[in-house]
Amino acid sequence: MEKTNYSSSILQYIPYFFIIWSDDLLSVSEVAVVRRIIKNDPTLSEDERELLYTWLHKEAPPKWKVIKNWAEIISNSGVKLNESDTYPLTSFSKKLASLNGGDPSINEKLSEIEINLGIQPNHYNHLFEVEVQKEKTSNYYSGKEIHQILMGEHNQQLEHFGEFLSHPNFSWEVNRDLDGFRKKVLTQVQHLGEKGYGAMAYPEEYGGINNMTLYANIFEYLMFVDGSLTIKFGVQFGLFGGSVQKLGSKKHHDQYLKNIGEAKLLGCFAMTETGHGSNVRGIKTTATYTRETDAITIHTPGKNDNKEYIGNALHGSMATVFAQLIVKGKNHGVHAILVPLRDENNNLMPGVTIEDCGYKLGLNGVDNGKIWFNQVQVPRENLLNKYGDIKPDGSYYSAIKNPNKRFFTMLGTLVGGRICVAKGALGGAKMALAIAVKYALKRRQFNDSIKIQEDLIMDYPSHQLRLTPPIAKSYVYHVTLEALMKTYSDDTITDKREVETQVAALKAVITWFANETIQECREACGGKGYLLENRIADLKTDVDIFTTFEGDNTVLLQLAAKGILSNFNSELNSGGFKAVLKMVSSQIKDKLVAINPAYSNKVDKDHLYNPKFHQHAFDYRTRRLTYSLAMRIKDYIKRGVPPYQAFLKVQSHLLALGKAYSCELAYTTFVRYTDSIEDQKNRELFKKLGALFALQEIREDATWYLEHGYIGSTKSKAIRQRVERLSTELRPHIENLVDGFGIPEHCLTAPIIR
């Protein structure tokens, strides 16, 4: 080792100062941390303390030749950097302090600088020209422990389910044989039904445990096996079985539910029509009751009035058909009726026509089909009659007199399906992230020296920035969907309108997020990510459709925005928008005072990482968008623009409000959850994930915040820098974070990560 002119006490600080000035992100609070450590350091003389103080002035940083001298001291020291140390930089500094010989007293508080400044190995991986004893990941956190926190009460059950999925039936393979693929997925669904997993959300007397939250997690776990299995599972047990459970009465439960849960009665959910898409209330299929025969006749009146994209259409023997119920010549709106599709010999019933949808972009293991009905008669008892019934005397009865309220109450019972779709899409994103991260932790490329081993691509800041924020978002969205499902499943909450608004917004945002993330992961894996054997290609094509089924995302965001404006006021949803005017005059009085310039340019670390700042930013955006949207609608109507046209003029505004609302909801839910984590170490990790989520969200919508003066250019830049730093800080723990998703090891079969 070369001797230097610096004392051992000064040498121990040099690695920190070198990084501080190389990083160029020294805030007032961070200066205060370093000054406090220096002030209380008993190993320093007054002259040494003053010298260190002179190196802490942002306005007068150290001269270039001084910083260069620090670099030379570090590079020529012969000291190795061990990334597996709990505090690698502190350990390195202690070794460097012995450069002049002897055994100096080391300030044990030095690690506080490393902690408070968020310095991690990646900050100096390319700055120090020293030998680095690399570790691809830190063992400071445990992926299994993180997963236990994330899964909570369902952790053990999901662990057992993960082991169950190791059965050969669930092995993944490249499959491009349409018939063979469908048969395999059918066998998988039947196996799940036999073992009781399909009936999880059903009451105990029908083979279930009445646990919708666990069912939703199982639905997500199946994405780790195959997207087609996930969807066929959801159609059979969630949509078909769920419609019988939620819309039917005890007689339907007794007759059908157990067989559905065991996959002995395969069925469809026939709602969507070719010509009407998301407009469920406008479907044309009719269900006409005839008193003389005491039967309901199901009929498809026109060529494009058929049911389309119906899963289980080729394997199913019954369908829940949504149709306009006509009794005594009066249309009582959309109701659900059980209609047999095939007889015991698997032949189509008279009047039923089914066509195969054929090959799709993805999910080719699902047997989607088109269905037409030509005067198909079913008994009156086949009407799922929880919210509307036909009495034996042939009269129609419903406890919900308002047809609009009845329609939305009926659809509201099926909101759980949208939550599952969001969870399934999120499962696809998690799988892609796990593959991309594990690949990046073994793939090496480039270095500035041919003598040194090439660098892991996960060590490049640009790679961290493309994968780490989506991981943080995945955690936030997971926690939010768990909370939503618990609320939705709580039978003591009778008014679910708020949940419906929340689910509509989050389903849209999360499925879009999943598609963007999977694409980013594909690119992050280069050509390897394009190979079918590495799973990302199928995840990409399978999850694509999640943005449009169970509700087109653009339509859902507008629905959510209308719900925000009027709390799903029935008058609003029926086409009359007076509710908006009432809301403007009675609910929104907040004029949203101007933001103080000192606040809009505040860049201190403690402020930027503070959940109160994040929550205020999201709340401010939602309230301002709500207020300005309501004002625009009011002004259009005042000028004589018809209400429907007024809403057409503000569609982009509606979408912005829906997105802002979902972001605020997700972050608030996550902060509440994080505060409940008892273990401090893991709570701090989740706080960091929450901060990254929030700052990334603000960064992505920086245009809006800048336009409205909420942040200034200085703060916008600082937020961008903090996103980059947080991504780097989380680098040592990134494998544990994707392990925290709980993906069973036997599902991670992609050769790319082996």
Secondary structure, 3 states (H helix, E strand, C coil): CCCCCCCHHHHCCHHHHHHHHHHCCCCHHHHHHHHHHHHCCCCCCHHHHHHHHHCCCCCCCCCHHHHHHHHHHHHCCCCCEECCCCCHHHHHHHHHHHHHCCCCCCCHHHHHHHHHCCCCHHHHCCCCCCCEECCCCCCCCCHHHHHHHHHHHHHHHHHHHHHHCCCHHHCCCCCCCHHHHHHHHHHHHHHHHHCCCCCCCCCHHHCCCCCHHHHHHHHHHHHHCCHHHHHHHHHHHHHHHHHHHHHCCHHHHHHHHHHHHCCCCCEEEECCECCCCCCHHHCCCEEEEECCCCEEEEECCCHHHCEEEECCCCCCCEEEEEEEEEECCEEEEEEEEEEECECCCCCECCCEEEEECCCCCCCCCCCCEEEEECCEEEEHHHECCCCCEECCCCCEECCCCCHHHHHHHHHHCCHHHHHHHHHHHHHHHHHHHHHHHHHHCCCECCCCCCCCCCCEHHHCHHHHHHHHHHHHHHHHHHHHHHHHHHHHHCCCCCCCHHHHHHHHHHHHHHHHHHHHHHHHHHHHCHHHHHCHHHCHHHHHHHHHHHHCCCCCHHHHHHHHHHHHHHCCCHHHHCCCCHHHHHHHHHCCCCCCCCCCHHHHCCCCHHHHCCHHHHHHHHHHHHHHHHHHHHHHHHHHHHCCCCHHHHHHHCHHHHHHHHHHHHHHHHHHHHHHHHHCCCCHHHHHHHHHHHHHHHHHHHHHCHHHHHHCCCCCHHHHHHHHHHHHHHHHHCHHHHHHHHHCCCCCHHHCCCHHHC
